[in-house]
Amino acid sequence: MDRDTPEQVLLLWLDELPLWLREALVKHYNFMAGVNTAEFVFSEEEAWSHLKVHLTEPEFPLRRVARLLTVRALLTFLLELSEPNSLLEASPAENIDSLRAFEAAQLLRTRNDWDKLCRDDLSDVILHEWLLLLQQ
């Protein structure tokens, strides 16, 4: 798989998140999108491995784009539409005010980075162009 595919861009972005946040997002994603009840109780490592495999397994071009659209939509929901505390509660940190403030700042920065990624690398236009390229 090329480094420049939207799939790889997304995986690299997730890999660079603070560990507590990536683990929370990926676990929530697997719970929301899982089709097998075993996926609901994945450990953080299992959830991350499962998402990586899910995003990179061979598939028809249109289904690859649909997969990314689904991941993009659910991550957008988790990052922007849910209450920040729903993700912060997944953090292994103690309930220490200064640490919570730091996590909240990381979450705000991550939301901004996510918006930029969706605009620049995962937009509908980019994914449509990628689909056309895959279908050649």
N, C-alpha and C positions, 0 to 999 in steps of 0.2 A: 504494500500500500504506500502510495506517495505521501510524503510529509505534508504536502499542501492540500490534501483532501479536507473537506469540511469535517469529516469524521476525526481525522488526526488533529486538526486544529482544536476541536472540542475536547478531545482527550488530553492534549497538552495543556489547555487552559485549566481543566479540572485538576490535572496533576500538580499544577503550580499553586493551587489554593492552599490556605492554611489547612493542615491535616484535619483538625476538628470540624471545619466547615465542609470540606470535601466528604468526609465520612457521613456527616448529617445529611447532606444533599443526596448522596448516592443511596443511603439507606432509605430515605423518604421516597426517592424516585422508584427504587425497586419495590417498595411496598405499594406505591400507587399504580405502577405499571405491570407488576408481576401477574403472571397467569397461573402460577403454581404456588400453592400455599407455602411450600418450603422456602420460596424467595422472600416471604414476609419476615423470616427470622434469621436471615443471613447475618453473619458477623460483618464488621466494617470491611475487613479484607475480602470476604466472600462477595459482598455487595459490589465492591470496586472491581474485582476480577470479572464478575458476571456482567457488569455494564461494559467493560472493555471488550469482552467476547461478543456481547450483543451488538455493539457498534461496529465491530470489524469482521464479523462472519460474512462469508460470501452471500450475496443476494442479488436479485434482479435490480437494475438501476432505479426503477420507480419505488421499489420497496426500501432501498437504501435511503432515498430522499425522505420517504414517509417516516422511516425510523428516526431520522434527524429532526424532522418537524415535530414528532412526538416528544422527543427528548427536550428540544428547545422549548416547547410549550409547557411541559411539566416543570422544567428548571425555572422558567420565567415565573410560573405560578408560585413556586417555592420561594424564590428570591424576592419577588416584588409584591405578591398579593397576600401572602400569609403574614401573620404577626411575627416580628423578629424573634420574639421569645420562643416561638415554636421550634426554631432552629437552634437557638442558644441553649435551650434545655437539653439538647442532644450533646452538648459539650461536656467533656469529662471534668471540666473545671469546677472547683468549689464555688459556692455562691458568694464570691468576693466582689464587692462593688467595683474596684479598680480593674479587675480582670474582666468583668462583664462589660465595662465601658470600652475596654480594649477590643473585646470580641465584637461589640456593636459597631465600633469604628471599622474593623475588618469587614464586617458584613456590609456596611455602607460602601466601602471601597469596592468590594466584590460586586455589589449591585451595579455600580457605575461601570466597572470593567465588563460585566455581562451585557449591559446595554450596548457598549461599544462593540463587543464581539458579535452580537446579533445584528448590529447595523453594518459592520464591515465584512464579516466572514460567514455569517449564518443567515443573512437576509433571504427573503423569498426570491429576489432577483438572482443572488449568488447561487442559491440551491437550484434554481431553474436552469441557469447556465451550466452548472455542474451536471445536472441530469442530461442535458443535451450532449455534453461531452462524453458522458458514460454510454450513451446510446449510439455513439458513432461506431 
